[in-house]
Amino acid sequence: MATFGEVMKYLAPGKEYYGYGPEYEDIIWMDGDAPFTKTEFLAAFDKVDEMKAKAKADAEAKIKALGLTVEDIKALFS
């Protein structure tokens, strides 16, 4: 599941804000302007999840193309 921080990075890269909770209403924009709507904010959780899943599938395909398994790669970092 996408996190609040991941969604904010996706929707508002470089924008300054303060989030005192995980809800749209909990965002305070330092310049006073919200660059997206609540509907866009909520939809972004699914979009970020899709992007993460695609990135993972792409990485796994590249690993397999090298003749390695995911376990081989995990063993390198354990």
mmCIF file of the N, C-alpha and C atoms, coordinates in Angstrom:
data_MODEL
# 
_entry.id   MODEL 
# 
loop_
_atom_site.group_PDB 
_atom_site.id 
_atom_site.type_symbol 
_atom_site.label_atom_id 
_atom_site.label_alt_id 
_atom_site.label_comp_id 
_atom_site.label_asym_id 
_atom_site.label_entity_id 
_atom_site.label_seq_id 
_atom_site.pdbx_PDB_ins_code 
_atom_site.Cartn_x 
_atom_site.Cartn_y 
_atom_site.Cartn_z 
_atom_site.occupancy 
_atom_site.B_iso_or_equiv 
_atom_site.pdbx_formal_charge 
_atom_site.auth_seq_id 
_atom_site.auth_comp_id 
_atom_site.auth_asym_id 
_atom_site.auth_atom_id 
_atom_site.pdbx_PDB_model_num 
ATOM 1   N N  . MET A 1 1  ? 0.844   -1.187  0.000   1.00 0.00 ? 1  MET A N  1 
ATOM 2   C CA . MET A 1 1  ? 0.000   0.000   0.000   1.00 0.00 ? 1  MET A CA 1 
ATOM 3   C C  . MET A 1 1  ? 0.885   1.245   0.000   1.00 0.00 ? 1  MET A C  1 
ATOM 4   N N  . ALA A 1 2  ? 0.553   2.154   -0.852  1.00 0.00 ? 2  ALA A N  1 
ATOM 5   C CA . ALA A 1 2  ? 1.295   3.413   -0.932  1.00 0.00 ? 2  ALA A CA 1 
ATOM 6   C C  . ALA A 1 2  ? 1.158   4.184   0.383   1.00 0.00 ? 2  ALA A C  1 
ATOM 7   N N  . THR A 1 3  ? 2.207   4.880   0.729   1.00 0.00 ? 3  THR A N  1 
ATOM 8   C CA . THR A 1 3  ? 2.185   5.676   1.949   1.00 0.00 ? 3  THR A CA 1 
ATOM 9   C C  . THR A 1 3  ? 1.808   7.122   1.624   1.00 0.00 ? 3  THR A C  1 
ATOM 10  N N  . PHE A 1 4  ? 1.454   7.850   2.652   1.00 0.00 ? 4  PHE A N  1 
ATOM 11  C CA . PHE A 1 4  ? 1.143   9.274   2.517   1.00 0.00 ? 4  PHE A CA 1 
ATOM 12  C C  . PHE A 1 4  ? 2.330   9.995   1.871   1.00 0.00 ? 4  PHE A C  1 
ATOM 13  N N  . GLY A 1 5  ? 3.533   9.714   2.365   1.00 0.00 ? 5  GLY A N  1 
ATOM 14  C CA . GLY A 1 5  ? 4.730   10.367  1.844   1.00 0.00 ? 5  GLY A CA 1 
ATOM 15  C C  . GLY A 1 5  ? 4.980   10.064  0.375   1.00 0.00 ? 5  GLY A C  1 
ATOM 16  N N  . GLU A 1 6  ? 4.765   8.816   -0.034  1.00 0.00 ? 6  GLU A N  1 
ATOM 17  C CA . GLU A 1 6  ? 4.949   8.442   -1.441  1.00 0.00 ? 6  GLU A CA 1 
ATOM 18  C C  . GLU A 1 6  ? 3.949   9.180   -2.333  1.00 0.00 ? 6  GLU A C  1 
ATOM 19  N N  . VAL A 1 7  ? 2.729   9.282   -1.876  1.00 0.00 ? 7  VAL A N  1 
ATOM 20  C CA . VAL A 1 7  ? 1.696   9.973   -2.650  1.00 0.00 ? 7  VAL A CA 1 
ATOM 21  C C  . VAL A 1 7  ? 2.024   11.461  -2.762  1.00 0.00 ? 7  VAL A C  1 
ATOM 22  N N  . MET A 1 8  ? 2.471   12.040  -1.672  1.00 0.00 ? 8  MET A N  1 
ATOM 23  C CA . MET A 1 8  ? 2.820   13.462  -1.701  1.00 0.00 ? 8  MET A CA 1 
ATOM 24  C C  . MET A 1 8  ? 4.005   13.711  -2.631  1.00 0.00 ? 8  MET A C  1 
ATOM 25  N N  . LYS A 1 9  ? 4.975   12.829  -2.621  1.00 0.00 ? 9  LYS A N  1 
ATOM 26  C CA . LYS A 1 9  ? 6.130   12.967  -3.505  1.00 0.00 ? 9  LYS A CA 1 
ATOM 27  C C  . LYS A 1 9  ? 5.705   12.846  -4.964  1.00 0.00 ? 9  LYS A C  1 
ATOM 28  N N  . TYR A 1 10 ? 4.749   11.972  -5.240  1.00 0.00 ? 10 TYR A N  1 
ATOM 29  C CA . TYR A 1 10 ? 4.233   11.775  -6.595  1.00 0.00 ? 10 TYR A CA 1 
ATOM 30  C C  . TYR A 1 10 ? 3.418   12.986  -7.062  1.00 0.00 ? 10 TYR A C  1 
ATOM 31  N N  . LEU A 1 11 ? 2.528   13.475  -6.211  1.00 0.00 ? 11 LEU A N  1 
ATOM 32  C CA . LEU A 1 11 ? 1.618   14.551  -6.604  1.00 0.00 ? 11 LEU A CA 1 
ATOM 33  C C  . LEU A 1 11 ? 2.217   15.952  -6.517  1.00 0.00 ? 11 LEU A C  1 
ATOM 34  N N  . ALA A 1 12 ? 3.121   16.153  -5.572  1.00 0.00 ? 12 ALA A N  1 
ATOM 35  C CA . ALA A 1 12 ? 3.611   17.509  -5.325  1.00 0.00 ? 12 ALA A CA 1 
ATOM 36  C C  . ALA A 1 12 ? 5.126   17.527  -5.090  1.00 0.00 ? 12 ALA A C  1 
ATOM 37  N N  . PRO A 1 13 ? 5.893   17.043  -6.062  1.00 0.00 ? 13 PRO A N  1 
ATOM 38  C CA . PRO A 1 13 ? 7.343   17.039  -5.854  1.00 0.00 ? 13 PRO A CA 1 
ATOM 39  C C  . PRO A 1 13 ? 7.866   18.470  -5.692  1.00 0.00 ? 13 PRO A C  1 
ATOM 40  N N  . GLY A 1 14 ? 8.641   18.657  -4.652  1.00 0.00 ? 14 GLY A N  1 
ATOM 41  C CA . GLY A 1 14 ? 9.235   19.965  -4.420  1.00 0.00 ? 14 GLY A CA 1 
ATOM 42  C C  . GLY A 1 14 ? 8.344   20.977  -3.717  1.00 0.00 ? 14 GLY A C  1 
ATOM 43  N N  . LYS A 1 15 ? 7.055   20.683  -3.564  1.00 0.00 ? 15 LYS A N  1 
ATOM 44  C CA . LYS A 1 15 ? 6.165   21.607  -2.861  1.00 0.00 ? 15 LYS A CA 1 
ATOM 45  C C  . LYS A 1 15 ? 6.389   21.473  -1.358  1.00 0.00 ? 15 LYS A C  1 
ATOM 46  N N  . GLU A 1 16 ? 6.321   22.583  -0.665  1.00 0.00 ? 16 GLU A N  1 
ATOM 47  C CA . GLU A 1 16 ? 6.496   22.564  0.782   1.00 0.00 ? 16 GLU A CA 1 
ATOM 48  C C  . GLU A 1 16 ? 5.136   22.471  1.470   1.00 0.00 ? 16 GLU A C  1 
ATOM 49  N N  . TYR A 1 17 ? 5.052   21.527  2.374   1.00 0.00 ? 17 TYR A N  1 
ATOM 50  C CA . TYR A 1 17 ? 3.808   21.303  3.105   1.00 0.00 ? 17 TYR A CA 1 
ATOM 51  C C  . TYR A 1 17 ? 4.142   20.740  4.475   1.00 0.00 ? 17 TYR A C  1 
ATOM 52  N N  . TYR A 1 18 ? 3.143   20.741  5.313   1.00 0.00 ? 18 TYR A N  1 
ATOM 53  C CA . TYR A 1 18 ? 3.230   20.094  6.611   1.00 0.00 ? 18 TYR A CA 1 
ATOM 54  C C  . TYR A 1 18 ? 2.018   19.189  6.712   1.00 0.00 ? 18 TYR A C  1 
ATOM 55  N N  . GLY A 1 19 ? 2.242   17.931  7.006   1.00 0.00 ? 19 GLY A N  1 
ATOM 56  C CA . GLY A 1 19 ? 1.135   16.994  7.173   1.00 0.00 ? 19 GLY A CA 1 
ATOM 57  C C  . GLY A 1 19 ? 1.078   16.551  8.618   1.00 0.00 ? 19 GLY A C  1 
ATOM 58  N N  . TYR A 1 20 ? 0.041   16.921  9.317   1.00 0.00 ? 20 TYR A N  1 
ATOM 59  C CA . TYR A 1 20 ? -0.074  16.528  10.726  1.00 0.00 ? 20 TYR A CA 1 
ATOM 60  C C  . TYR A 1 20 ? -0.910  15.270  10.894  1.00 0.00 ? 20 TYR A C  1 
ATOM 61  N N  . GLY A 1 21 ? -1.281  14.648  9.787   1.00 0.00 ? 21 GLY A N  1 
ATOM 62  C CA . GLY A 1 21 ? -2.015  13.391  9.773   1.00 0.00 ? 21 GLY A CA 1 
ATOM 63  C C  . GLY A 1 21 ? -2.058  12.857  8.353   1.00 0.00 ? 21 GLY A C  1 
ATOM 64  N N  . PRO A 1 22 ? -2.602  11.675  8.152   1.00 0.00 ? 22 PRO A N  1 
ATOM 65  C CA . PRO A 1 22 ? -2.578  11.045  6.835   1.00 0.00 ? 22 PRO A CA 1 
ATOM 66  C C  . PRO A 1 22 ? -3.738  11.409  5.898   1.00 0.00 ? 22 PRO A C  1 
ATOM 67  N N  . GLU A 1 23 ? -4.572  12.316  6.291   1.00 0.00 ? 23 GLU A N  1 
ATOM 68  C CA . GLU A 1 23 ? -5.741  12.669  5.488   1.00 0.00 ? 23 GLU A CA 1 
ATOM 69  C C  . GLU A 1 23 ? -5.488  13.938  4.665   1.00 0.00 ? 23 GLU A C  1 
ATOM 70  N N  . TYR A 1 24 ? -6.242  14.091  3.591   1.00 0.00 ? 24 TYR A N  1 
ATOM 71  C CA . TYR A 1 24 ? -6.129  15.276  2.737   1.00 0.00 ? 24 TYR A CA 1 
ATOM 72  C C  . TYR A 1 24 ? -6.315  16.559  3.545   1.00 0.00 ? 24 TYR A C  1 
ATOM 73  N N  . GLU A 1 25 ? -7.268  16.519  4.456   1.00 0.00 ? 25 GLU A N  1 
ATOM 74  C CA . GLU A 1 25 ? -7.555  17.693  5.274   1.00 0.00 ? 25 GLU A CA 1 
ATOM 75  C C  . GLU A 1 25 ? -6.424  18.025  6.256   1.00 0.00 ? 25 GLU A C  1 
ATOM 76  N N  . ASP A 1 26 ? -5.506  17.101  6.443   1.00 0.00 ? 26 ASP A N  1 
ATOM 77  C CA . ASP A 1 26 ? -4.400  17.292  7.381   1.00 0.00 ? 26 ASP A CA 1 
ATOM 78  C C  . ASP A 1 26 ? -3.182  17.967  6.741   1.00 0.00 ? 26 ASP A C  1 
ATOM 79  N N  . ILE A 1 27 ? -3.278  18.323  5.477   1.00 0.00 ? 27 ILE A N  1 
ATOM 80  C CA . ILE A 1 27 ? -2.150  18.934  4.769   1.00 0.00 ? 27 ILE A CA 1 
ATOM 81  C C  . ILE A 1 27 ? -2.245  20.451  4.869   1.00 0.00 ? 27 ILE A C  1 
ATOM 82  N N  . ILE A 1 28 ? -1.161  21.050  5.296   1.00 0.00 ? 28 ILE A N  1 
ATOM 83  C CA . ILE A 1 28 ? -1.059  22.510  5.334   1.00 0.00 ? 28 ILE A CA 1 
ATOM 84  C C  . ILE A 1 28 ? 0.024   22.898  4.335   1.00 0.00 ? 28 ILE A C  1 
ATOM 85  N N  . TRP A 1 29 ? -0.355  23.679  3.328   1.00 0.00 ? 29 TRP A N  1 
ATOM 86  C CA . TRP A 1 29 ? 0.589   24.096  2.288   1.00 0.00 ? 29 TRP A CA 1 
ATOM 87  C C  . TRP A 1 29 ? 1.288   25.368  2.720   1.00 0.00 ? 29 TRP A C  1 
ATOM 88  N N  . MET A 1 30 ? 2.594   25.387  2.599   1.00 0.00 ? 30 MET A N  1 
ATOM 89  C CA . MET A 1 30 ? 3.368   26.542  3.030   1.00 0.00 ? 30 MET A CA 1 
ATOM 90  C C  . MET A 1 30 ? 3.092   27.766  2.159   1.00 0.00 ? 30 MET A C  1 
ATOM 91  N N  . ASP A 1 31 ? 2.746   27.543  0.879   1.00 0.00 ? 31 ASP A N  1 
ATOM 92  C CA . ASP A 1 31 ? 2.429   28.687  0.014   1.00 0.00 ? 31 ASP A CA 1 
ATOM 93  C C  . ASP A 1 31 ? 0.923   28.914  -0.098  1.00 0.00 ? 31 ASP A C  1 
ATOM 94  N N  . GLY A 1 32 ? 0.147   28.118  0.637   1.00 0.00 ? 32 GLY A N  1 
ATOM 95  C CA . GLY A 1 32 ? -1.292  28.301  0.682   1.00 0.00 ? 32 GLY A CA 1 
ATOM 96  C C  . GLY A 1 32 ? -2.083  27.684  -0.447  1.00 0.00 ? 32 GLY A C  1 
ATOM 97  N N  . ASP A 1 33 ? -1.410  27.155  -1.462  1.00 0.00 ? 33 ASP A N  1 
ATOM 98  C CA . ASP A 1 33 ? -2.110  26.611  -2.624  1.00 0.00 ? 33 ASP A CA 1 
ATOM 99  C C  . ASP A 1 33 ? -2.010  25.091  -2.680  1.00 0.00 ? 33 ASP A C  1 
ATOM 100 N N  . ALA A 1 34 ? -3.139  24.416  -2.696  1.00 0.00 ? 34 ALA A N  1 
ATOM 101 C CA . ALA A 1 34 ? -3.161  22.962  -2.871  1.00 0.00 ? 34 ALA A CA 1 
ATOM 102 C C  . ALA A 1 34 ? -3.056  22.660  -4.365  1.00 0.00 ? 34 ALA A C  1 
ATOM 103 N N  . PRO A 1 35 ? -2.039  21.905  -4.787  1.00 0.00 ? 35 PRO A N  1 
ATOM 104 C CA . PRO A 1 35 ? -1.852  21.634  -6.209  1.00 0.00 ? 35 PRO A CA 1 
ATOM 105 C C  . PRO A 1 35 ? -2.717  20.488  -6.743  1.00 0.00 ? 35 PRO A C  1 
ATOM 106 N N  . PHE A 1 36 ? -3.545  19.895  -5.891  1.00 0.00 ? 36 PHE A N  1 
ATOM 107 C CA . PHE A 1 36 ? -4.411  18.793  -6.320  1.00 0.00 ? 36 PHE A CA 1 
ATOM 108 C C  . PHE A 1 36 ? -5.645  18.740  -5.425  1.00 0.00 ? 36 PHE A C  1 
ATOM 109 N N  . THR A 1 37 ? -6.660  18.060  -5.917  1.00 0.00 ? 37 THR A N  1 
ATOM 110 C CA . THR A 1 37 ? -7.921  17.938  -5.178  1.00 0.00 ? 37 THR A CA 1 
ATOM 111 C C  . THR A 1 37 ? -7.888  16.705  -4.273  1.00 0.00 ? 37 THR A C  1 
ATOM 112 N N  . LYS A 1 38 ? -8.887  16.605  -3.420  1.00 0.00 ? 38 LYS A N  1 
ATOM 113 C CA . LYS A 1 38 ? -9.002  15.432  -2.556  1.00 0.00 ? 38 LYS A CA 1 
ATOM 114 C C  . LYS A 1 38 ? -9.218  14.181  -3.406  1.00 0.00 ? 38 LYS A C  1 
ATOM 115 N N  . THR A 1 39 ? -9.993  14.282  -4.454  1.00 0.00 ? 39 THR A N  1 
ATOM 116 C CA . THR A 1 39 ? -10.231 13.145  -5.344  1.00 0.00 ? 39 THR A CA 1 
ATOM 117 C C  . THR A 1 39 ? -8.926  12.678  -5.986  1.00 0.00 ? 39 THR A C  1 
ATOM 118 N N  . GLU A 1 40 ? -8.114  13.626  -6.444  1.00 0.00 ? 40 GLU A N  1 
ATOM 119 C CA . GLU A 1 40 ? -6.818  13.279  -7.034  1.00 0.00 ? 40 GLU A CA 1 
ATOM 120 C C  . GLU A 1 40 ? -5.894  12.648  -5.992  1.00 0.00 ? 40 GLU A C  1 
ATOM 121 N N  . PHE A 1 41 ? -5.940  13.181  -4.776  1.00 0.00 ? 41 PHE A N  1 
ATOM 122 C CA . PHE A 1 41 ? -5.133  12.651  -3.679  1.00 0.00 ? 41 PHE A CA 1 
ATOM 123 C C  . PHE A 1 41 ? -5.494  11.192  -3.408  1.00 0.00 ? 41 PHE A C  1 
ATOM 124 N N  . LEU A 1 42 ? -6.772  10.909  -3.286  1.00 0.00 ? 42 LEU A N  1 
ATOM 125 C CA . LEU A 1 42 ? -7.213  9.543   -2.995  1.00 0.00 ? 42 LEU A CA 1 
ATOM 126 C C  . LEU A 1 42 ? -6.892  8.589   -4.143  1.00 0.00 ? 42 LEU A C  1 
ATOM 127 N N  . ALA A 1 43 ? -7.069  9.037   -5.373  1.00 0.00 ? 43 ALA A N  1 
ATOM 128 C CA . ALA A 1 43 ? -6.773  8.198   -6.540  1.00 0.00 ? 43 ALA A CA 1 
ATOM 129 C C  . ALA A 1 43 ? -5.280  7.919   -6.668  1.00 0.00 ? 43 ALA A C  1 
ATOM 130 N N  . ALA A 1 44 ? -4.461  8.818   -6.171  1.00 0.00 ? 44 ALA A N  1 
ATOM 131 C CA . ALA A 1 44 ? -3.009  8.669   -6.283  1.00 0.00 ? 44 ALA A CA 1 
ATOM 132 C C  . ALA A 1 44 ? -2.489  7.470   -5.499  1.00 0.00 ? 44 ALA A C  1 
ATOM 133 N N  . PHE A 1 45 ? -3.173  7.048   -4.452  1.00 0.00 ? 45 PHE A N  1 
ATOM 134 C CA . PHE A 1 45 ? -2.734  5.871   -3.702  1.00 0.00 ? 45 PHE A CA 1 
ATOM 135 C C  . PHE A 1 45 ? -2.725  4.647   -4.612  1.00 0.00 ? 45 PHE A C  1 
ATOM 136 N N  . ASP A 1 46 ? -3.789  4.469   -5.399  1.00 0.00 ? 46 ASP A N  1 
ATOM 137 C CA . ASP A 1 46 ? -3.847  3.348   -6.342  1.00 0.00 ? 46 ASP A CA 1 
ATOM 138 C C  . ASP A 1 46 ? -2.800  3.501   -7.440  1.00 0.00 ? 46 ASP A C  1 
ATOM 139 N N  . LYS A 1 47 ? -2.628  4.715   -7.941  1.00 0.00 ? 47 LYS A N  1 
ATOM 140 C CA . LYS A 1 47 ? -1.659  4.975   -9.003  1.00 0.00 ? 47 LYS A CA 1 
ATOM 141 C C  . LYS A 1 47 ? -0.240  4.667   -8.535  1.00 0.00 ? 47 LYS A C  1 
ATOM 142 N N  . VAL A 1 48 ? 0.112   5.102   -7.347  1.00 0.00 ? 48 VAL A N  1 
ATOM 143 C CA . VAL A 1 48 ? 1.451   4.834   -6.815  1.00 0.00 ? 48 VAL A CA 1 
ATOM 144 C C  . VAL A 1 48 ? 1.632   3.330   -6.596  1.00 0.00 ? 48 VAL A C  1 
ATOM 145 N N  . ASP A 1 49 ? 0.602   2.649   -6.108  1.00 0.00 ? 49 ASP A N  1 
ATOM 146 C CA . ASP A 1 49 ? 0.682   1.196   -5.960  1.00 0.00 ? 49 ASP A CA 1 
ATOM 147 C C  . ASP A 1 49 ? 0.926   0.523   -7.312  1.00 0.00 ? 49 ASP A C  1 
ATOM 148 N N  . GLU A 1 50 ? 0.228   0.971   -8.349  1.00 0.00 ? 50 GLU A N  1 
ATOM 149 C CA . GLU A 1 50 ? 0.427   0.418   -9.696  1.00 0.00 ? 50 GLU A CA 1 
ATOM 150 C C  . GLU A 1 50 ? 1.858   0.656   -10.177 1.00 0.00 ? 50 GLU A C  1 
ATOM 151 N N  . MET A 1 51 ? 2.370   1.850   -9.952  1.00 0.00 ? 51 MET A N  1 
ATOM 152 C CA . MET A 1 51 ? 3.730   2.182   -10.375 1.00 0.00 ? 51 MET A CA 1 
ATOM 153 C C  . MET A 1 51 ? 4.756   1.315   -9.646  1.00 0.00 ? 51 MET A C  1 
ATOM 154 N N  . LYS A 1 52 ? 4.555   1.106   -8.353  1.00 0.00 ? 52 LYS A N  1 
ATOM 155 C CA . LYS A 1 52 ? 5.469   0.275   -7.584  1.00 0.00 ? 52 LYS A CA 1 
ATOM 156 C C  . LYS A 1 52 ? 5.417   -1.177  -8.054  1.00 0.00 ? 52 LYS A C  1 
ATOM 157 N N  . ALA A 1 53 ? 4.226   -1.678  -8.338  1.00 0.00 ? 53 ALA A N  1 
ATOM 158 C CA . ALA A 1 53 ? 4.081   -3.055  -8.807  1.00 0.00 ? 53 ALA A CA 1 
ATOM 159 C C  . ALA A 1 53 ? 4.748   -3.232  -10.173 1.00 0.00 ? 53 ALA A C  1 
ATOM 160 N N  . LYS A 1 54 ? 4.596   -2.259  -11.048 1.00 0.00 ? 54 LYS A N  1 
ATOM 161 C CA . LYS A 1 54 ? 5.222   -2.333  -12.367 1.00 0.00 ? 54 LYS A CA 1 
ATOM 162 C C  . LYS A 1 54 ? 6.735   -2.291  -12.244 1.00 0.00 ? 54 LYS A C  1 
ATOM 163 N N  . ALA A 1 55 ? 7.252   -1.431  -11.394 1.00 0.00 ? 55 ALA A N  1 
ATOM 164 C CA . ALA A 1 55 ? 8.698   -1.331  -11.193 1.00 0.00 ? 55 ALA A CA 1 
ATOM 165 C C  . ALA A 1 55 ? 9.251   -2.653  -10.656 1.00 0.00 ? 55 ALA A C  1 
ATOM 166 N N  . LYS A 1 56 ? 8.518   -3.278  -9.746  1.00 0.00 ? 56 LYS A N  1 
ATOM 167 C CA . LYS A 1 56 ? 8.957   -4.557  -9.191  1.00 0.00 ? 56 LYS A CA 1 
ATOM 168 C C  . LYS A 1 56 ? 8.944   -5.638  -10.273 1.00 0.00 ? 56 LYS A C  1 
ATOM 169 N N  . ALA A 1 57 ? 7.887   -5.696  -11.066 1.00 0.00 ? 57 ALA A N  1 
ATOM 170 C CA . ALA A 1 57 ? 7.803   -6.694  -12.131 1.00 0.00 ? 57 ALA A CA 1 
ATOM 171 C C  . ALA A 1 57 ? 8.909   -6.483  -13.165 1.00 0.00 ? 57 ALA A C  1 
ATOM 172 N N  . ASP A 1 58 ? 9.183   -5.233  -13.511 1.00 0.00 ? 58 ASP A N  1 
ATOM 173 C CA . ASP A 1 58 ? 10.256  -4.928  -14.459 1.00 0.00 ? 58 ASP A CA 1 
ATOM 174 C C  . ASP A 1 58 ? 11.613  -5.373  -13.912 1.00 0.00 ? 58 ASP A C  1 
ATOM 175 N N  . ALA A 1 59 ? 11.852  -5.109  -12.646 1.00 0.00 ? 59 ALA A N  1 
ATOM 176 C CA . ALA A 1 59 ? 13.125  -5.498  -12.030 1.00 0.00 ? 59 ALA A CA 1 
ATOM 177 C C  . ALA A 1 59 ? 13.263  -7.016  -11.995 1.00 0.00 ? 59 ALA A C  1 
ATOM 178 N N  . GLU A 1 60 ? 12.192  -7.714  -11.660 1.00 0.00 ? 60 GLU A N  1 
ATOM 179 C CA . GLU A 1 60 ? 12.232  -9.175  -11.627 1.00 0.00 ? 60 GLU A CA 1 
ATOM 180 C C  . GLU A 1 60 ? 12.485  -9.742  -13.020 1.00 0.00 ? 60 GLU A C  1 
ATOM 181 N N  . ALA A 1 61 ? 11.899  -9.138  -14.052 1.00 0.00 ? 61 ALA A N  1 
ATOM 182 C CA . ALA A 1 61 ? 12.119  -9.599  -15.426 1.00 0.00 ? 61 ALA A CA 1 
ATOM 183 C C  . ALA A 1 61 ? 13.581  -9.415  -15.819 1.00 0.00 ? 61 ALA A C  1 
ATOM 184 N N  . LYS A 1 62 ? 14.176  -8.302  -15.417 1.00 0.00 ? 62 LYS A N  1 
ATOM 185 C CA . LYS A 1 62 ? 15.588  -8.056  -15.728 1.00 0.00 ? 62 LYS A CA 1 
ATOM 186 C C  . LYS A 1 62 ? 16.492  -9.056  -15.007 1.00 0.00 ? 62 LYS A C  1 
ATOM 187 N N  . ILE A 1 63 ? 16.147  -9.364  -13.767 1.00 0.00 ? 63 ILE A N  1 
ATOM 188 C CA . ILE A 1 63 ? 16.919  -10.339 -12.997 1.00 0.00 ? 63 ILE A CA 1 
ATOM 189 C C  . ILE A 1 63 ? 16.861  -11.703 -13.689 1.00 0.00 ? 63 ILE A C  1 
ATOM 190 N N  . LYS A 1 64 ? 15.668  -12.109 -14.089 1.00 0.00 ? 64 LYS A N  1 
ATOM 191 C CA . LYS A 1 64 ? 15.497  -13.398 -14.761 1.00 0.00 ? 64 LYS A CA 1 
ATOM 192 C C  . LYS A 1 64 ? 16.220  -13.431 -16.098 1.00 0.00 ? 64 LYS A C  1 
ATOM 193 N N  . ALA A 1 65 ? 16.238  -12.302 -16.814 1.00 0.00 ? 65 ALA A N  1 
ATOM 194 C CA . ALA A 1 65 ? 16.938  -12.235 -18.106 1.00 0.00 ? 65 ALA A CA 1 
ATOM 195 C C  . ALA A 1 65 ? 18.440  -12.451 -17.931 1.00 0.00 ? 65 ALA A C  1 
ATOM 196 N N  . LEU A 1 66 ? 18.953  -12.145 -16.747 1.00 0.00 ? 66 LEU A N  1 
ATOM 197 C CA . LEU A 1 66 ? 20.365  -12.368 -16.448 1.00 0.00 ? 66 LEU A CA 1 
ATOM 198 C C  . LEU A 1 66 ? 20.638  -13.805 -16.007 1.00 0.00 ? 66 LEU A C  1 
ATOM 199 N N  . GLY A 1 67 ? 19.579  -14.590 -15.887 1.00 0.00 ? 67 GLY A N  1 
ATOM 200 C CA . GLY A 1 67 ? 19.728  -15.973 -15.448 1.00 0.00 ? 67 GLY A CA 1 
ATOM 201 C C  . GLY A 1 67 ? 19.778  -16.115 -13.942 1.00 0.00 ? 67 GLY A C  1 
ATOM 202 N N  . LEU A 1 68 ? 19.351  -15.100 -13.241 1.00 0.00 ? 68 LEU A N  1 
ATOM 203 C CA . LEU A 1 68 ? 19.347  -15.117 -11.786 1.00 0.00 ? 68 LEU A CA 1 
ATOM 204 C C  . LEU A 1 68 ? 17.921  -15.274 -11.270 1.00 0.00 ? 68 LEU A C  1 
ATOM 205 N N  . THR A 1 69 ? 17.819  -15.561 -10.003 1.00 0.00 ? 69 THR A N  1 
ATOM 206 C CA . THR A 1 69 ? 16.506  -15.597 -9.354  1.00 0.00 ? 69 THR A CA 1 
ATOM 207 C C  . THR A 1 69 ? 16.434  -14.434 -8.368  1.00 0.00 ? 69 THR A C  1 
ATOM 208 N N  . VAL A 1 70 ? 15.252  -14.152 -7.946  1.00 0.00 ? 70 VAL A N  1 
ATOM 209 C CA . VAL A 1 70 ? 15.066  -13.111 -6.945  1.00 0.00 ? 70 VAL A CA 1 
ATOM 210 C C  . VAL A 1 70 ? 15.816  -13.509 -5.668  1.00 0.00 ? 70 VAL A C  1 
ATOM 211 N N  . GLU A 1 71 ? 15.816  -14.785 -5.350  1.00 0.00 ? 71 GLU A N  1 
ATOM 212 C CA . GLU A 1 71 ? 16.529  -15.268 -4.167  1.00 0.00 ? 71 GLU A CA 1 
ATOM 213 C C  . GLU A 1 71 ? 18.030  -15.005 -4.285  1.00 0.00 ? 71 GLU A C  1 
ATOM 214 N N  . ASP A 1 72 ? 18.591  -15.159 -5.499  1.00 0.00 ? 72 ASP A N  1 
ATOM 215 C CA . ASP A 1 72 ? 20.014  -14.857 -5.708  1.00 0.00 ? 72 ASP A CA 1 
ATOM 216 C C  . ASP A 1 72 ? 20.310  -13.411 -5.331  1.00 0.00 ? 72 ASP A C  1 
ATOM 217 N N  . ILE A 1 73 ? 19.456  -12.516 -5.789  1.00 0.00 ? 73 ILE A N  1 
ATOM 218 C CA . ILE A 1 73 ? 19.669  -11.091 -5.507  1.00 0.00 ? 73 ILE A CA 1 
ATOM 219 C C  . ILE A 1 73 ? 19.490  -10.814 -4.013  1.00 0.00 ? 73 ILE A C  1 
ATOM 220 N N  . LYS A 1 74 ? 18.468  -11.404 -3.416  1.00 0.00 ? 74 LYS A N  1 
ATOM 221 C CA . LYS A 1 74 ? 18.250  -11.203 -1.981  1.00 0.00 ? 74 LYS A CA 1 
ATOM 222 C C  . LYS A 1 74 ? 19.452  -11.686 -1.180  1.00 0.00 ? 74 LYS A C  1 
ATOM 223 N N  . ALA A 1 75 ? 20.078  -12.779 -1.614  1.00 0.00 ? 75 ALA A N  1 
ATOM 224 C CA . ALA A 1 75 ? 21.228  -13.320 -0.903  1.00 0.00 ? 75 ALA A CA 1 
ATOM 225 C C  . ALA A 1 75 ? 22.390  -12.334 -0.904  1.00 0.00 ? 75 ALA A C  1 
ATOM 226 N N  . LEU A 1 76 ? 22.491  -11.517 -1.924  1.00 0.00 ? 76 LEU A N  1 
ATOM 227 C CA . LEU A 1 76 ? 23.555  -10.524 -1.980  1.00 0.00 ? 76 LEU A CA 1 
ATOM 228 C C  . LEU A 1 76 ? 23.437  -9.471  -0.879  1.00 0.00 ? 76 LEU A C  1 
ATOM 229 N N  . PHE A 1 77 ? 22.212  -9.197  -0.459  1.00 0.00 ? 77 PHE A N  1 
ATOM 230 C CA . PHE A 1 77 ? 21.968  -8.118  0.488   1.00 0.00 ? 77 PHE A CA 1 
ATOM 231 C C  . PHE A 1 77 ? 21.618  -8.602  1.896   1.00 0.00 ? 77 PHE A C  1 
ATOM 232 N N  . SER A 1 78 ? 21.790  -9.903  2.143   1.00 0.00 ? 78 SER A N  1 
ATOM 233 C CA . SER A 1 78 ? 21.462  -10.403 3.487   1.00 0.00 ? 78 SER A CA 1 
ATOM 234 C C  . SER A 1 78 ? 22.712  -10.610 4.304   1.00 0.00 ? 78 SER A C  1 
# 
